[in-house]
């Protein structure tokens, strides 16, 4: 369900049943002359809309204003919007803290931007990961008081942890695309991989008549894009979502 359309009784049901609550996280960034600047975020939004047909999830309003950086193109006339990670982290902490206050305990942010470096982290995902940790510590301390972890009530912490119980799983950040695609799908920026994904998920975000206007190396493969390849990619993304959003 889209969070902004939910009634309080539906929110309470989602809390009681521990539905995954998912934030589509992304940027607005130049993706060549042939593709819309919202590609990275649209890919998450549209894939989640497909996933929602098969699973009970809450989809938060997407956050588009991440750290696109100006690495691909300067912003003038290109459309890239850059908000640095240091500015994002305080916002994200308040957002996550607020979601914990509401009662959600299975919160996920999903991002498709610079995720080829997800393990080490890049500015947007690092800001949201760090914010999630800060929000959880702050929330637990408010709810339980200082010394909550050292109290006798927590004596089974390590055995519980070994069984998978972990407060720090309350908020997680994931890449949209699995780390290992085993050569099954091209990972790129505005090339055949991303353009095919958009053709499958959101064809209005691609104008094939503009391929010839591209000059960047990273768009060289874009004209080879196809909806068929994109659909293969979408199937992989849905499989990945099934794994990370299973309850
Ligand atoms: Zn992209």
Boltz pocket constraint, residues with backbone or C-beta under 6 A from the ligand:
constraints:
  - pocket:
      binder: B
      contacts: [[A, 31], [A, 39], [A, 40], [A, 112], [A, 113], [A, 188], [A, 189], [A, 190], [A, 194]]
      max_distance: 6.0
